[in-house]
């Protein structure tokens, strides 16, 4: 079993600042009306805490098991030849584990809030996604800065050196938007429909990496596709929030 601390890395204040900047605007947009309710901030904390454990203790072991299974069934050449199909279960696991973890946080926060309203469910889902996606960005950017990233790196490698930052810029709002959709489904009595939608969107984003490994698209295409899916996810969450009954006014 992996150490959850491996999915945090060497903490860097720049990583924390960027993660917060990537998450807060979307949390404010989707959490309006609930921002002063303590269960929302508890959901943020829950997302932060659950990320390293869900990856280290659930997602990574399952994916490692799938990799071992494929190596028993197929040789390396066959795996590479059928990569587009072989990678599907592992990609599905990442979406299933991460979206379910965020929804689990939203379930607890919604119970604590005591209001099963669509906007409340959406806001608490967004909060769980902000914590989960924010700490994932913190982990990824810690690795970037630990590798010795400086502006000299940008001068040497050009815009390619900034892809890690661009990726997180879109990945964080995607986490927030997808969890908001699942939270909305939870509050409206349709949890499985919206959870499956969130899992499908998550899998679509991650599958772009497989397409690159197969030589079908490049790194820039991955970022473009991720940006489009993130934008569509956030836009859908905002649309659902607009058409939902408002949460009671804060006092």
Protein Blocks (a to p, Z undefined) as FASTA:
>chain_A
ZZfklmnopadfklmmmmmmmmmmmmmmmmgojlmpmklmmmmmmmmmmmmmmmmmmmmm
mmmmmmmmmmmmpcfklmmmmmmmmmmmmmmmmmmmmmmmmmmmmmmmmmmnopacfklm
mmmmmmmmmmmmmmmmmmmmmmmmmnopafklmmmnommlmmmmmmmmmmmmmmmmmmmm
mmmmmmnopamlmmmmmmmmmmmmmmmmmmmmnopacfklmmmmmmmmmmmmmmmmmmmm
mmpccddddZZ
